[in-house]
Amino acid sequence: MPHNRYLAAPRWIPLAVALAVLAAACGGAKKVAKPGAATTVPPSSAATTSTTAAPPPVSPLTGMAQPDGGRLARVSLAVKIDNVDDARPQAGLDAADVVYEEMVEGRVTRLLAIFQSSDTARIGPVRSTRTTDINVVSSLNHPLYSYSGGNTGFVAQLRAAPVVDVGADAHGEAYVRSGPHAAPHNLYTSTAGLLGLAPKGSGPPPAMFAYRAAGQTAVGAGVAPASHLDLNFGFSSASWDWDAASQTWKRGQNGSADVLQSGQQIAASNVIVQIVAYTTDGYASGEGISPPPAIPKGQTVGSGTAIVMTGGAVIRANWTKAAPTSVTQFTDSGGQPIQLTAGRTWVELAPEGTTLNVH
């Protein structure tokens, strides 16, 4: 099928009731029932009450059934994960409900993985914070935020945000250094080690997306079949290919399959490419580069365009986020909310001007 190269487009039964009238017969002698004769009792006109089982509760970040009340109600955990070639393959991304990929200095990318419905014993490599994350995680109802250091100004902004700092500096006991990569790409943590640090009274995040019912096909203004997406952040590229057998999008990075330390290829039920402006927010330090490079910050509050890859289809979309604590809304070109496949979602925070190849 030929490629279509484009950016996401700019924003853009009556019920009939039948009435039956019964006419009473007129004339004739009135009949009286004989004593002892059987009398027919008409059926009750009261409506028959039927009971329908309530749908099972669903996880707020995946839309999938969650019978475990403890997991349903628990706080979310956001972990900053390295994504340069020296840090790959990573661990734990297959247990994340939502993953964001964002551009950092040098036009490489770093990941922000959000866990709530599933557990994993190994997450990482964990790396330093970026201020792009603050406006992303502030909508998650005081989530735990895991990272390994950062510029002084960045850490100060983070600690002023509505998040709980469970970084390596504050809780070194929850982290360990191990292979297969060399430092600084070798710091790992776990959901058990960090979720246990949640303050008393912590609650779950709000739903981030809307979902279709199981078995429903993707719908939306301008929806079209699609099986492949690729985009380039500058020095780092990502690709996604539709796998009909698993009903997921399989991820590639820098020209090869993106696999985890377990050997499993990264996959997602949905991929959203959210086009954002990047501005400069401070300068990198400790990287051995002189002068230190400027650090990009993705602007995720406001509005813009996007594309949504779901169910073997692509939908051109618009996104809006009114405030840091607001949930981002994704709508089609007709202004209707876009419904995703229940499951895990990746969000690519692609810079303005990115060319998206979709076919």
C-alpha positions as CSV (number, residue, x, y, z in Angstrom):
1,M,0.0,0.0,0.0
2,P,1.5,3.4,-0.8
3,H,2.8,5.7,1.9
4,N,0.9,8.9,2.9
5,R,3.1,11.5,4.4
6,Y,1.3,14.1,6.5
7,L,1.0,15.9,9.7
8,A,-2.2,15.7,11.8
9,A,-4.8,17.9,10.3
10,P,-5.7,21.1,12.1
11,R,-8.7,21.2,14.4
12,W,-11.4,21.2,12.9
13,I,-34.0,7.4,16.3
14,P,-36.9,9.0,17.0
15,L,-38.7,6.5,19.1
16,A,-42.2,5.6,17.8
17,V,-44.8,4.6,20.3
18,A,-47.9,2.6,19.3
19,L,-51.1,3.0,21.4
20,A,-53.6,0.2,21.3
21,V,-57.2,1.2,22.2
22,L,-59.6,-1.5,23.4
23,A,-63.3,-1.0,22.6
24,A,-65.8,-2.6,25.0
25,A,-68.7,-4.5,23.3
26,C,-72.1,-2.8,23.7
27,G,-75.6,-4.3,24.1
28,G,-76.7,-7.7,25.2
29,A,-77.6,-9.0,28.6
30,K,-75.0,-8.8,31.3
31,K,-73.7,-12.3,32.1
32,V,-73.3,-13.3,35.8
33,A,-70.9,-16.1,36.7
34,K,-72.6,-19.0,38.3
35,P,-71.5,-20.0,41.9
36,G,-68.5,-22.2,41.8
37,A,-67.6,-21.4,38.2
38,A,-64.0,-20.8,37.4
39,T,-62.9,-17.2,37.1
40,T,-60.1,-16.2,34.8
41,V,-57.8,-13.6,36.4
42,P,-56.1,-11.3,33.8
43,P,-52.3,-11.1,33.9
44,S,-50.9,-8.3,35.9
45,S,-50.2,-5.1,34.0
46,A,-47.1,-4.4,36.2
47,A,-43.8,-4.4,34.3
48,T,-41.7,-7.5,34.8
49,T,-38.4,-6.6,36.6
50,S,-35.3,-8.1,35.2
51,T,-31.8,-7.9,36.7
52,T,-28.7,-7.4,34.6
53,A,-25.2,-7.8,36.0
54,A,-23.3,-4.6,36.4
55,P,-20.2,-4.4,34.1
56,P,-17.0,-5.2,36.0
57,P,-14.9,-2.2,37.1
58,V,-12.1,-1.3,34.8
59,S,-8.6,0.0,35.4
60,P,-8.5,3.8,35.0
61,L,-5.4,3.8,32.7
62,T,-6.2,0.8,30.5
63,G,-10.0,0.5,30.4
64,M,-9.5,-3.3,31.0
65,A,-11.5,-5.3,33.6
66,Q,-9.9,-5.1,37.0
67,P,-11.4,-7.5,39.6
68,D,-8.7,-6.7,42.1
69,G,-10.2,-3.9,44.2
70,G,-6.8,-3.1,45.8
71,R,-5.1,-2.5,42.4
72,L,-8.2,-0.6,41.2
73,A,-7.9,1.9,44.0
74,R,-4.1,2.3,44.2
75,V,-2.0,5.3,43.3
76,S,-0.2,5.5,40.0
77,L,3.6,5.4,39.7
78,A,5.6,7.3,37.0
79,V,9.1,6.2,36.3
80,K,11.7,8.1,34.2
81,I,13.5,5.6,31.9
82,D,16.6,5.9,29.7
83,N,16.2,5.3,26.0
84,V,19.6,5.8,24.4
85,D,21.1,2.8,22.7
86,D,23.5,2.3,25.6
87,A,20.5,1.8,27.9
88,R,18.6,-0.6,25.7
89,P,17.1,-3.1,26.1
90,Q,15.2,-1.9,29.0
91,A,13.1,-3.7,31.6
92,G,9.5,-3.4,32.8
93,L,7.9,-1.4,30.0
94,D,5.6,-4.2,29.1
95,A,3.9,-3.8,32.5
96,A,3.3,0.0,32.1
97,D,-0.3,1.1,31.4
98,V,0.9,4.3,29.6
99,V,4.3,5.3,28.2
100,Y,5.3,8.7,27.0
101,E,8.3,9.2,24.7
102,E,9.7,12.8,24.8
103,M,12.6,14.6,23.2
104,V,15.6,15.6,25.3
105,E,18.9,17.3,24.6
106,G,20.7,16.0,21.5
107,R,17.3,15.1,19.9
108,V,17.4,11.7,21.5
109,T,14.4,10.5,23.6
110,R,13.6,9.5,27.1
111,L,10.6,7.6,28.4
112,L,8.1,8.2,31.1
113,A,6.4,4.9,32.1
114,I,3.2,5.0,34.2
115,F,2.2,1.9,36.2
116,Q,-1.0,1.3,38.0
117,S,-2.8,-1.9,37.0
118,S,0.2,-4.3,36.9
119,D,3.3,-5.1,38.8
120,T,6.9,-5.8,37.8
121,A,10.0,-6.7,39.7
122,R,12.4,-4.8,37.5
123,I,12.0,-1.3,35.9
124,G,14.8,0.7,34.3
125,P,17.3,1.9,33.6
126,V,16.1,4.8,35.7
127,R,17.5,8.3,34.7
128,S,17.1,11.9,35.6
129,T,14.0,14.1,35.6
130,R,12.9,16.5,32.8
131,T,10.4,19.3,33.3
132,T,8.3,18.0,30.4
133,D,7.1,15.4,32.8
134,I,5.6,17.8,35.3
135,N,2.6,18.8,33.2
136,V,2.1,15.2,32.1
137,V,1.9,13.6,35.6
138,S,0.2,16.5,37.4
139,S,-3.2,15.2,36.2
140,L,-2.7,11.8,37.9
141,N,-4.0,12.7,41.4
142,H,-0.6,13.0,43.2
143,P,1.2,10.1,41.6
144,L,4.5,8.7,42.8
145,Y,7.4,10.0,40.6
146,S,10.6,8.0,40.3
147,Y,13.8,9.4,38.8
148,S,17.6,9.6,39.4
149,G,18.7,13.1,40.0
150,G,18.3,16.2,37.8
151,N,19.3,19.8,37.5
152,T,18.7,21.7,40.7
153,G,16.1,23.9,39.2
154,F,14.3,20.9,37.7
155,V,14.1,19.1,41.0
156,A,12.8,22.2,42.7
157,Q,10.0,22.5,40.1
158,L,9.2,18.8,40.5
159,R,8.9,19.0,44.3
160,A,6.6,22.0,44.0
161,A,4.3,20.0,41.7
162,P,1.3,17.8,42.9
163,V,3.4,14.6,42.8
164,V,5.2,12.5,45.5
165,D,8.9,12.3,45.1
166,V,10.1,8.7,45.4
167,G,13.4,9.3,43.5
168,A,16.7,7.6,44.1
169,D,18.0,10.6,46.2
170,A,15.1,10.4,48.5
171,H,14.6,6.6,48.7
172,G,17.9,5.0,47.7
173,E,16.8,1.8,49.4
174,A,14.2,1.2,46.6
175,Y,16.9,1.1,43.9
176,V,19.7,-1.2,42.9
177,R,22.5,-1.1,40.3
178,S,22.9,-4.1,38.1
179,G,23.7,-5.3,34.6
180,P,23.5,-5.7,31.7
181,H,24.6,-2.1,31.0
182,A,27.4,0.0,32.4
183,A,26.8,3.1,34.6
184,P,24.9,5.4,34.5
185,H,22.6,3.1,32.5
186,N,22.3,0.5,35.2
187,L,19.9,1.8,37.9
188,Y,16.7,-0.3,38.5
189,T,13.7,-0.3,40.8
190,S,10.4,-2.2,41.1
191,T,6.7,-1.5,41.6
192,A,6.7,-3.2,45.0
193,G,9.6,-1.2,46.2
194,L,8.0,2.2,45.2
195,L,4.3,1.7,45.7
196,G,5.0,0.8,49.3
197,L,6.1,4.4,49.7
198,A,2.7,5.9,48.9
199,P,1.4,8.2,51.6
200,K,-1.7,7.2,53.5
201,G,-4.8,8.2,51.7
202,S,-3.3,8.1,48.2
203,G,-5.8,7.5,45.5
204,P,-6.1,6.3,41.9
205,P,-5.6,8.5,38.9
206,P,-8.6,9.6,36.8
207,A,-9.2,7.9,33.4
208,M,-6.9,9.3,30.8
209,F,-8.7,8.0,27.7
210,A,-12.1,6.9,26.5
211,Y,-12.4,3.3,25.2
212,R,-14.6,1.4,22.8
213,A,-16.6,-1.7,23.8
214,A,-14.9,-5.0,23.2
215,G,-15.2,-6.1,19.5
216,Q,-16.2,-2.6,18.2
217,T,-14.1,-1.2,15.3
218,A,-12.4,2.1,15.4
219,V,-14.6,5.0,14.4
220,G,-14.2,8.7,14.0
221,A,-14.3,11.4,11.4
222,G,-11.8,10.5,8.7
223,V,-10.9,7.1,10.1
224,A,-8.8,5.1,7.6
225,P,-7.1,1.7,7.6
226,A,-3.4,1.8,8.6
227,S,-0.7,-0.8,9.4
228,H,2.5,1.3,9.8
229,L,3.7,4.5,11.4
230,D,7.2,5.9,11.6
231,L,8.5,9.2,13.0
232,N,11.9,10.8,13.6
233,F,12.8,12.9,16.6
234,G,16.1,13.9,15.0
235,F,18.7,11.6,16.4
236,S,16.2,8.9,17.5
237,S,13.5,7.3,15.4
238,A,10.5,5.1,16.3
239,S,8.2,2.9,14.2
240,W,5.0,1.0,14.9
241,D,3.6,-1.9,12.9
242,W,0.1,-3.4,13.2
243,D,0.0,-7.1,14.2
244,A,-3.5,-8.4,13.5
245,A,-2.8,-11.7,15.3
246,S,-2.2,-10.0,18.7
247,Q,-4.3,-6.9,17.9
248,T,-1.4,-4.7,18.9
249,W,1.1,-2.3,17.4
250,K,4.7,-3.6,17.6
251,R,7.4,-1.1,18.2
252,G,10.8,-0.6,16.5
253,Q,13.5,1.9,17.3
254,N,16.4,3.1,15.1
255,G,15.6,0.6,12.4
256,S,15.2,-2.6,14.4
257,A,12.6,-4.3,16.6
258,D,12.5,-2.7,20.1
259,V,12.8,-5.6,22.5
260,L,13.1,-5.7,26.3
261,Q,15.6,-7.6,28.4
262,S,13.1,-10.5,28.5
263,G,13.4,-10.7,24.7
264,Q,9.8,-9.6,24.2
265,Q,9.1,-6.9,21.6
266,I,7.4,-3.8,23.0
267,A,3.7,-3.7,21.9
268,A,0.8,-1.4,22.6
269,S,-3.0,-1.5,21.9
270,N,-2.9,2.2,20.9
271,V,-0.3,4.7,19.8
272,I,-1.0,8.5,19.9
273,V,1.3,10.9,18.2
274,Q,0.8,14.2,20.0
275,I,2.4,17.2,18.2
276,V,3.8,19.7,20.7
277,A,6.1,22.7,20.7
278,Y,9.4,22.3,22.4
279,T,11.0,25.3,24.2
280,T,14.3,25.6,26.0
281,D,14.3,24.9,29.7
282,G,17.8,25.1,31.3
283,Y,21.0,23.4,30.2
284,A,22.4,19.9,30.7
285,S,25.2,19.4,33.2
286,G,27.5,16.5,34.0
287,E,27.5,15.2,30.4
288,G,31.1,16.2,29.6
289,I,29.9,18.5,26.8
290,S,31.1,22.1,26.6
291,P,29.1,24.3,26.2
292,P,26.3,22.2,27.7
293,P,23.4,21.7,25.4
294,A,20.0,23.3,26.0
295,I,17.3,21.0,27.4
296,P,14.0,20.9,25.5
297,K,10.7,21.1,27.3
298,G,7.5,19.8,25.6
299,Q,4.6,22.1,25.9
300,T,1.7,19.8,26.7
301,V,-0.7,22.4,28.1
302,G,-2.8,24.2,25.4
303,S,-3.9,22.6,22.2
304,G,-2.6,21.1,19.0
305,T,-2.9,18.3,16.5
306,A,-2.4,14.5,16.8
307,I,-3.0,11.2,15.1
308,V,-4.4,8.2,16.9
309,M,-3.4,4.6,15.8
310,T,-6.0,2.1,17.2
311,G,-7.5,-1.1,16.0
312,G,-5.6,-1.2,12.7
313,A,-6.8,2.3,11.8
314,V,-5.6,5.9,11.9
315,I,-7.7,8.9,13.0
316,R,-6.6,12.5,12.6
317,A,-7.1,14.3,15.9
318,N,-6.9,17.4,18.0
319,W,-5.7,17.6,21.6
320,T,-6.5,20.0,24.3
321,K,-5.3,20.4,27.9
322,A,-6.6,23.3,29.9
323,A,-4.2,23.2,32.8
324,P,-1.4,21.0,34.2
325,T,-3.9,19.1,36.4
326,S,-6.4,18.6,33.5
327,V,-6.6,15.3,31.6
328,T,-5.7,15.7,27.9
329,Q,-8.7,15.4,25.6
330,F,-8.4,13.8,22.1
331,T,-11.1,14.5,19.6
332,D,-11.6,13.7,15.9
333,S,-12.0,16.4,13.2
334,G,-15.7,16.5,13.9
335,G,-15.1,17.3,17.6
336,Q,-16.1,13.9,18.9
337,P,-14.1,12.2,21.6
338,I,-11.9,9.4,20.2
339,Q,-12.3,6.0,21.7
340,L,-9.3,3.7,22.1
341,T,-8.9,-0.1,22.3
342,A,-8.9,-1.1,25.9
343,G,-5.2,-1.9,26.8
344,R,-1.8,-0.2,27.0
345,T,-1.1,3.1,25.2
346,W,2.0,4.8,24.0
347,V,2.1,8.6,23.5
348,E,4.8,10.0,21.3
349,L,5.3,13.7,22.2
350,A,6.6,14.6,18.7
351,P,8.1,18.1,18.0
352,E,6.2,20.5,15.7
353,G,7.4,20.0,12.1
354,T,7.7,16.2,12.5
355,T,6.8,14.3,9.3
356,L,4.7,11.2,10.1
357,N,4.8,8.4,7.6
358,V,1.6,6.4,7.8
359,H,0.3,3.7,5.4
